[in-house]
Amino acid sequence: MHELFDHTADLGLRITAPDLNALFAEAGECLFSAVVEDVASIRPTTAATIGLTGDDREFLLFDWLRELLMQFEMEHMLYGRFDVQVRPDGLTATAWGEPLDRGRHHLSHEVKAITYHELKVVETDGGWLAEVIVDI
């Protein structure tokens, strides 16, 4: 599950999941739900493999979302499906999506950057919770 919440001039992403792999996958989907009005409109025609190193969960989530945002900004790629394997020393992931098609993909927010402000990844009784503020 994921949701967006207002945060002054920014936008918050709140993600919950039963495990870390699902949390990071949901975080990717949540990011693109902020970018496009309908994540379901993103066809999984192209796969991208992403590998990141790091042992701090918050920084790893930051790097993960920054990498996805960078691919959108530089390559105009939208992703809607994710398979993420979080390890103690980083993550490996596959993201499926397609290039931005302005005829089918209606943009929602212009996400300019992922921020460290109030960034958290915590284990809860029911699984995991992450919160990330993005600059819009």
N, C-alpha and C positions, 0 to 999 in steps of 0.2 A: 504494500500500500504506500502511496505517496500523495502529498498535497502541497499546494503553494500557499504561502501566507504573506501578507503585506508587511513590509518593514521599512518605514519612512520612505526614502527615495529608492529603496532597493526592493528585492523580492526574496523571500525565504523559501527554502525547499526543506520539507520535513519528510523523512522516509522511515518506514518501519518494515522489518522483515524478520523471519525466523532465524536466519543465519547471515554471516558476513557476505557470502557469495551472492545471496539474493539481495542483500542490502545495497551492494555496489551496483548490481544489475538494475534494481529499482531506481537508484540515484541517477543512472544514465537516462532511464526513461523519464524520470521527473525533470531532468534538465531540458530534454527535448520537448516535454509538455509545456515548458515555459516559452520555448522558441516558436513552436507551431501550435495552432489551435487544436489540431487533431492528430495525435501521434499515430493513430491507426491508419492514417493516410500515407504513412511512410512504408514503402514496399521494401522487403528484405532482399534486394537484388544483388547487392554487393557486400562482401564480408571484409572487414578490416581486423587484423590481429594487432593487439596492443599489449606491450609488456612494460611494466614499471617496477622499480625497486624502491624499497623503503620499509622500515619496520614500525613506523608510527602510523596508526590507523587514520588519524585525522589528516595528516599530511598526505597519506596515500590517497584518501578520498579527494582531497584538493587536487592532487596531481592527475587523478583519473578524470575528474570533471573538466579540468583545464585542458587536458589532451583532447577530450571530445569537443569542447568549445573551439579549440584551435583548428580541429579538422573541419568544423562547420565554417569558421571564418576564412580559412585559407583554401579549402577544397570545395566549399559549399555542400558538404555532406551532411545529411540528416540520418540519424540512427534511431530505430525504434525497438530493436530486439538485442538482448545482450546475454552472453554467457561469460561469467566472471569466476575465476578461481583465485581467491585471496590466500596467500601463503604468509608465513611469518616474515619473509624477506621481500614481499612485494605482491604483484598480481600478474596474471596473464588473462587476457580477455579476447573474445571475438564479439564484434559489434556488426550487426546487419542493418543495411539501410540503402539509401540511394541519393543521388545528387538532388539538390533543391530544384523543384519544378514550381515556379510561381503560379502556374495555372492550376495546380492541384494542392499545393502546400500554402496555406494562409498563415502568414507570420503573426505571432501574438506579441511577444516582447523582444526587444533588442537586448540580449544579454551581452554586456560588454566585458565582464570579468567575473571570475569566481573570487570570493574574498575569504580571508582568514577570520573575519569578524564573527564571533559566536559560533565558530566551527566546532562541531562535536560529533563523536561516534562513541556511543555508550551501549553496554550490554544491559538489557532490562530483564525483568522476570519472564516476559514472553518472547524474547529474542534480542533484537538490536534496534537502536534508534540513531538516526543521523539528522543533523540540521546544518544547513549551509546557506549563507546569505550571498546572493549574486547581485552584482551591480547592473542596473538596467538604465 
